[in-house]
């Protein structure tokens, strides 16, 4: 049988203030967690005046309709069309059945993606990036954009 010598437990912090950084980190992580849940439930796309408005937790923005290349707008199925699949997430959130943020696509293009359903995706190219947005009525949305422009 081996001899085990016990010295003592780890030295305890002398001040309560030593746990403050840990508490701050925990609060920030909790806030991000709540924000991601909020983004999953409340990401939306709409048309307001001459802008496309994307409401989302971290990556929402306004895109002027004049910047969109409407002749190339289409509905795609990412399961069948591998060119527009996400190759790498450069700044975004990736969870099972939820992808949001800036991505690099298989075809090399930069994309702002909001994906939950990969079978029915709105593809809106702009001069700077491609917008990918999962939605039900993509053709109706493209038609409305064409009427405004």
C-alpha positions in Angstrom: 0.0 0.0 0.0 1.3 3.5 -1.0 1.8 6.2 1.6 -0.2 9.3 0.8 0.8 12.5 2.4 -1.9 15.2 2.6 -0.7 18.8 2.8 -3.8 21.0 2.5 -6.4 22.3 0.0 -5.8 25.1 -2.4 -5.2 28.5 -0.8 -8.5 30.4 -0.7 -8.8 33.9 -2.1 -8.4 36.6 0.5 -11.0 38.9 -1.0 -14.5 38.6 -2.3 -13.5 40.9 -5.1 -11.4 38.1 -6.7 -14.6 36.4 -8.0 -16.0 39.6 -9.6 -14.3 38.9 -13.0 -15.8 35.4 -13.0 -19.2 36.8 -12.3 -18.8 39.4 -15.1 -17.8 36.7 -17.6 -20.8 34.6 -16.5 -23.2 37.5 -17.0 -21.8 38.3 -20.5 -22.2 34.7 -21.5 -25.7 34.5 -20.1 -26.6 37.7 -22.1 -25.2 36.2 -25.3 -27.1 33.0 -24.7 -30.4 34.9 -24.2 -29.6 37.0 -27.3 -29.1 33.9 -29.4 -32.4 32.4 -28.3 -34.0 35.8 -29.0 -32.4 35.8 -32.5 -33.7 32.3 -33.3 -37.3 33.3 -32.4 -37.3 36.9 -33.8 -35.2 37.3 -36.9 -37.3 38.8 -39.7 -37.0 40.5 -43.1 -39.3 43.2 -44.3 -39.5 46.0 -46.8 -39.7 49.5 -45.5 -39.8 52.3 -48.1 -36.8 51.8 -50.3 -34.9 49.5 -47.9 -34.8 45.8 -47.0 -34.8 45.7 -43.2 -33.4 42.6 -41.5 -34.2 42.5 -37.7 -31.8 40.2 -35.9 -29.9 40.1 -32.6 -26.4 40.9 -33.9 -26.5 41.0 -37.6 -29.6 43.1 -38.5 -29.2 45.9 -41.0 -30.9 48.0 -43.7 -30.0 47.2 -47.3 -31.1 49.8 -49.9 -33.2 48.0 -52.6 -31.1 49.9 -55.2 -28.0 47.9 -54.0 -29.7 44.6 -54.7 -29.1 42.9 -58.1 -32.8 42.0 -58.6 -32.2 40.3 -61.9 -30.2 37.6 -60.1 -32.6 37.2 -57.1 -33.9 33.7 -56.8 -35.2 31.0 -54.6 -32.7 28.2 -54.0 -32.5 24.8 -52.3 -29.1 24.6 -50.5 -29.4 20.8 -50.3 -29.3 20.6 -54.1 -27.2 23.7 -54.9 -23.8 23.2 -53.4 -22.3 26.5 -54.8 -24.2 28.6 -52.3 -23.6 26.4 -49.3 -21.7 27.8 -46.4 -18.0 26.8 -46.5 -16.8 28.7 -43.4 -18.4 30.9 -40.8 -16.3 34.1 -40.6 -18.4 36.0 -38.0 -21.6 34.4 -37.0 -23.6 32.0 -34.9 -23.9 28.4 -35.9 -26.2 26.0 -34.1 -28.1 22.9 -35.4 -30.8 24.3 -37.7 -29.8 27.9 -37.1 -27.1 29.9 -38.9 -26.8 33.6 -38.6 -24.0 36.1 -39.6 -21.2 36.5 -42.1 -20.2 33.4 -44.0 -17.9 32.5 -46.9 -19.7 30.3 -49.5 -18.4 27.4 -51.5 -18.3 29.6 -54.6 -16.0 32.0 -52.7 -18.6 34.8 -52.3 -19.1 36.6 -49.0 -22.6 36.1 -47.6 -24.9 37.4 -44.8 -26.9 34.4 -43.9 -30.0 33.8 -41.8 -30.8 30.1 -42.3 -33.1 27.7 -40.5 -34.6 25.8 -43.5 -32.1 25.0 -46.3 -34.7 23.9 -48.8 -36.4 27.3 -49.3 -33.9 30.1 -49.3 -34.1 33.6 -50.7 -30.9 34.5 -52.5 -30.4 38.3 -52.9 -27.1 39.3 -54.5 -25.7 42.8 -53.9 -22.6 44.5 -55.1 -20.7 43.6 -51.9 -22.2 40.3 -50.6 -25.0 37.8 -51.0 -28.0 37.7 -48.7 -29.3 34.2 -47.8 -32.6 34.2 -45.9 -34.8 31.2 -45.1 -38.4 32.1 -45.7 -41.7 30.6 -46.9 -42.8 33.1 -49.6 -39.6 33.9 -51.5 -41.2 34.5 -54.9 -43.7 36.9 -53.4 -40.9 38.8 -51.7 -38.9 39.1 -55.0 -42.0 40.2 -56.8 -42.6 42.9 -54.3 -39.0 44.1 -54.6 -39.3 44.3 -58.3 -42.5 46.4 -58.0 -40.7 48.9 -55.7 -37.6 49.2 -57.8 
